[in-house]
Amino acid sequence: MAAPVDTEEVVFEHADASLGRGLGADVADDPALLRAQVERLYEHDFVVFDGPSPNRPSLLLSKRASRMRWLGSLAGRSFLFLVTSSSVLAVLFIFYYIARDAIPFFRLEGFKQFFTSTEWYPTGSPASFGALSMFFGTGLVTVGAVLVAAPLGIAAAVCLSDILPFGLRQMAKPVIEILAAIPSVAYGFFALVVFAPMLQESGAKVLTIAGWLIAAPVATLTVVVVSDLASGVLSERRRWAGRIGAGIVLGGIAVFALLKMSAFLSGVQISSGANALNASIILGIMALPTIVSVSEDALQAVGRELREGSYAVGATRAETLLRVVIPAASSGICAAVILGLMRAIGETMVVWMASGNAGQVPTPWYNVLAPVRTLTATIAGDMGEADHVTGSSRYHVLFAMALVLLAVSFAMNMASELAIRRTRKKLRGE
């Protein structure tokens, strides 16, 4: 077994060479004087020894200074760990407190009625707590919001990242992001005071105009892209003729479809302006900034190399966007849609003020012009009337609804994180 090494002796040996050169020949020739000089420097928490370069000697801390430095580093890392973990602890506490008040309801009433019945009479005798109509209303409004926000948000992200000039992009993006700064109660007042009467008094005209404003650009873009793709299989001499011919045929089909849509929408009758369509449109507008921002980041992360490589092999801009850029950013775009879905599913004020608050399943089930009621609106509306003192089933059922919403939001958040990780791995080539 090797003999133990005295750390101080090693320090002095390393210090001898540099101090002998720096303190003069008299000190260098006298070992006792040299050791006294080293001890004096050691007491002041540093010792100079030979480093990588004679002109730039490095420093070796003493035991006391090294220990203090380690304690400071440990304290800093511990503080940063506590700050980072505080959000995780907050989520766990939220889960715990909501589950603590939700479990008594399932013990008293069970699961079957809550998830399968549409009878919601919390003040009846006996009381009924069927939340199926609220689940359906939440799903209908959320899906409608995604159908409004996802196409517009993805199209806006593609335009911002690859089509619009830099100056116009710098003006358009802040305008879109301003939508996220508007309070939800302001959206709710607009939906209740402006949009609901408009739908009820002249709903057919509003739907027709909105249908043309949305469908006409989509149809035009579809015709241009499909014509470009269809002409790509032809030779260079026939490509322009094929593109024009395909555009004429597809344009005629698109105009016929738009006219049929206009005739259908002009005959629609809306009995109440506060309905699922009203809430879906407003929620879609509220979710737009999230979808646009995350989708644009995903498209920008694809990089110029893939785009330039596609152009180098002769692909057009449409082919590059549809076959290279968007597929490469598909996971990030999916994450953007999921985050927008979470923004819509957790909204309270807009659906409370604009959805009509009718606890029913529409007939037919896809009728977005019927009033519906959502989980968040039910929680906000009934919490003030529930018995907080005795802890009745009417009180605990609201926490059961909140627990379901929290679980769904948590699952969507995990799905978006997995999608983002998948995009990063794909871009790194893993």
N, C-alpha and C positions, 0 to 999 in steps of 0.2 A: 504493500500500500504506500502510495506517495506521501511524503511529508506535507503537512499543511503549509500554505503559503501565507506569509504575513503581508497583508494588503498595503500597510504603510511602508514596509521596506520596498515593495515593488514601486510604490509611488515615488519614494525617494530616489530609487535607481533611475527611473524615467526622468525625474526632474534634474538629476545631476548633470546630464549632458547639456541641456538647454541653459540651465542656470550657470553652469561653468563658463559658457560662452558669453552669457549676458551680464554676469556680475564681475568679470575681470579675472586676471590670472591669479591674483592673491587669494581670492575666494576659491577658485577652482583647484588650487594646489593644497588647500587646507580642508580636509574632509569634515572636521568638526565645525568650522565656520560655515561651510556649505550646508551642513545639516541644520544648523541654527537658522539659516536663511529660509530653508524649505519649511521648517516648522513654523516660522513666522507667517509665511504665505498660507500654510495649511490652516492656521488658526483663523485667517481671514476668509476661509471657505473656498479657496481655489489654489490649485497648484498648476504651474506651467510645465508641460513636458513636450517632447518631440511630437509634432503633428505631421500631416501629409507634406508640409513644406516648411523649411527652416524659417522662412520669412513670415509665415502665418501659423504660429503655434496655437494649438487647441487647448481647451480648459478641461480639467478633471475636477468635478465637484467633490467636496468632502462628504463624509458620511452624514453629517447633520444636514447639510444643504441638499444632498441627494434625497434624504428622507423627507424633508419638507417639500421638495419638488414633487415627490411621489404622492404625498398626501394631498397637495393642491390639485394634482391631476386627477386623483381618485374622487375628490370632492366635486370637481367640475364635471366629470363623466357621470357621477351619480345624480347631480342636479339636472343635467340634460336628459338622462334616462327618465327621471320623474316627470319632467315636462312633456316628453314624448309619450309616455305611457298614460298621462292624465286623460287623453281623449279615449283611449281604450277602456280605462276604468269608468269613465262617464257613460260609455255605451253599455258596459256590463251592469252598472247601477240602474240605468234606465230599463234594461231588460228585467232586472230583478224586481224593481218596484211595480212595473206594469204586470209582470207575471204573478206577483204576490196578490194583487187585487183581482186578477182575471181567473185564477184557479178556483176560488170559491164559487164562481158562477157555474163552471163546468161540474163541480161537485154537486151543486143543488139542482141544476136543470139538465145536465148532460150535453152531449154533442149533437145528437140527431136533429132536434128541433132547431137549434141555432144555425146549422149549415144547410138544412133541407127544406125548411118551412118558410113561407112568405107572409105568415101572420105575425104582424108586429103590433101588439097591443100591450105595452108595458104597464098600463094602469088598469087593465081589465081584471075581471074576477071570474075565473083564474087568468092570470097574466100569460101572455104569449110573447116569446122572444125569438121569432123566426127572422133571421137576418139575410135570407137568401136574396130578397129584393134589393137590399142595400149592396150586397156583393155584386149583383148583376148591374145595378146602376153605376157603381164604381168602375166596373170593367167596361161598360158601354161608353161612359164618358172618357175614360182613359184611352181606349182604343181609338175613339173618334179624334181625340187630341193628337195622338201619334200620327194618324192618317193625315191630319192637317199639317203638323209640324215637320214630320220626317222628310217628305218630298221637298217642301220649300227649304228646309234647313240644309239638306244635302246639296240641293241645286245652288243655294246661295254660297255654301262652302266651296263648291267646285268653281263657281264664278270668281270668288275672292282669291282662290289659290292659283288658278291657271288661265283665266280668261280676261278679267278686268285689268286695265292698266294700273300701275302702282298708285298714281295720284287719285284715281277714282276709288280704288280700294281703300286708301287711307281715309276717304270721306265716308264710304259706305259702312265700314266695319264699326266705327263709333256709334252710328245711328242704330245699328242692330243691337249693340251692347247696351244702349240706353234703355231698351225694353226690359232688361233685367233689373233696372233701378226703380221702375215704377212700382209702388206698393200694390199688393194684391187686392186691397180694399178698393183702390181706384179702378182696377179692372172690373171688380164686382159691381161698382156703381155704374160704370159704363154699360156693362151687360144688362143690368136691371133697368136703368133709366133710358138708355138710348137704343140698344140693340134689341131688347125684348119687345118694346112697342113697334119697332120697325118690322120685326118678323111677324108679329100678330096682325098688323094692319096691311102690309104689302109684302107678305112673305114670299109669294110666288115670283114677284118681280126681283126681289133681293136675291133669291136663290138662282134665278136665271142669270142675272148680272154677275154674281159670284162664280157661277159655273163657267161662264165665258171667260172671265178674268183668269181663272185657274186653268181651265182645260185648253184654251186656245194657245197659250205659250207652251204648255206641255205637249200638245199635239204638234205644234210647229217644230219644237226641238226633236221630238220623236221622228218626224218625217225627215228632217235634215240628217239626223244620225243614222237612221236605217238606210236612207238612200246612199249615204257615204259608205256604209258598210257593204251594202249590196253591190255597189259599183267597184268595190275593191277586188272582187273576183274576176273582173274583166281585164282585158289588155289595156295598155296605156292609150291606145288610139280610140278605143270604144268607151273609156271610162266616163268621159263627160256626157256622152249621149246616154249611157246607162243611168247615170246619176239624174239627169233631167227626166228621163222616162219614169224611173222609180219615184221621183218626187211628185210627178203629175198623178200617178196612180194612187200613191199613198196620201197625197193631199186631198184627192177626191173622196177617199174613204174617210179621212179625218173630218172633212166638212160635213159629210152625210151623218157621221156620228155626233158631231156638235149640234146639228139641226134637230136630230132625234132627242138629244139630251135637253135642248131648249124647249121643245114641245112638251116633254114630260114634266119639267120643272115648272112651266107656266101654269099647269093644272093642279099644282099642289095646294092643299088647304091646311093652314096652321091654326089650330084652335087656341094655343097658348104660346106666347113668345118665350116664357121661361121653361125651357125644355133641355133635353140632352144635347141637341145641336148647338144651342147657345153656349152652354158651358164648354162643349168640346172645342169650339172655335176660339173662345177666349183662352182656354188652357193651352191650346196649340200655339197661340201667339206668345204666351208666357214661356213656353218651353223652347221657342225658337233660338234665343241667345245661347242656351246651353248646347243645343245640337250644332249650331253653326260654329261656335268656338272650338268645341272638341273635334268636330269633323275636319275643320280647316287645319288644326294642328296635326291630325293624322295624315292628311294629304300633303302637308308641307314636310312631314317626316319621311316621306317616300324619297325625297332627294332629287336633284337634277340629273343624276347619273342615269337612272332608269328612263327618265323622259328623253334625254339626249340619245340614249341607246335605241329607244323605240323610233325616234325620228331618223336615226342613222340607217336603219334597215328599211326605210321607206314608208313608215306608218304615218297616217294623217293625225291631226290633233284629236279628232273624235275617236279614232282607233286607239290612240295612246291613252286617252282618258278612260275609255270603257274597258280596254283589255289589259292595261298595265297599271295605271295610277290607282283607279278605284279598287280593283282586286287586291293590290298590295296594301291598301289602307282599309280593307273591308272590316277587319277586326276593330280598328279604332272607330270606324263609322258605326258599327254595331254598339260599341260602348257609348257613343254619343247618343244614339237612339234610346238606349237603356237609361242613361242619366236623364234624358228628357222625359221618359216614361215615369221615372221616380219623381221628377218635378211635378208632373201632372197628378199622379196618384195620391200625393200627400197634400195637395192644395185644399184649403178649407173655405176661405171667404168667397171665392168665385162660385164654387158649386153650391154653397149655401144660399147665395143670392140669386143665382141664374138658372139652377137646374129644375126648379119647380117643387122640390121636396115632396114628391108623391111616392109613397112606399109601395111600388108596384113593379111587376115585370111587364114591359110594353107588349102590346099585341099589334102586329107580329113582333117577335123579339128584337128585330133589327130596326124598329121604328125609332129613329133619333129625334122625331118631332114630338114625342110624348114626354111629359114630365117624369123625372126619376128622382131618387134619393140616394145619396152616397154615404159611405161609412164616416167620412170626416164631418160631413154636415150633420149626421145623426149625433155624433159625439159632441160637437159644439152646441147643438140645439138642446140636447137632453141633459147635459151635465149639470146645468143650473137647477133642473127640476128633480134630479135624482136624490134619494135619501142618503146623505153623506153620514148621518149619525149612526143609524142602525146597520148600515151596510147591506141594503136589500139587493135582490137580484137585479133590479133596475139600475142600481149603481154599478154592480160588478160586470154587467153585460157590456157596459161602455168600455171597460178595461179589456174585456175579451176582444172587442172590435179593434181596440188600439194594439193589442198583442198581434192580431192577424196582420194589421197594416205594417207593424214594425218587422215582423218576420218576412213579409213579402218585400219590403224595402231593403232589408238586409240581404236577402237572396239576390235581388237585382244588383245591389252594390257589388257583391262577390262576383256575379256574372260579368259585370263591366270591368272589374279588375282583371279577371281571367282573359277577357278579350283584349285589353290593353297589353298585358304581358305577351299574349300570342302575337300581337302586332310587332312588339319590340323584338321578339325572337326571330320573326320572319324577316325583319329588316336587317338583323345581324347575321342572317344566314344560318341560324342554328336549327 
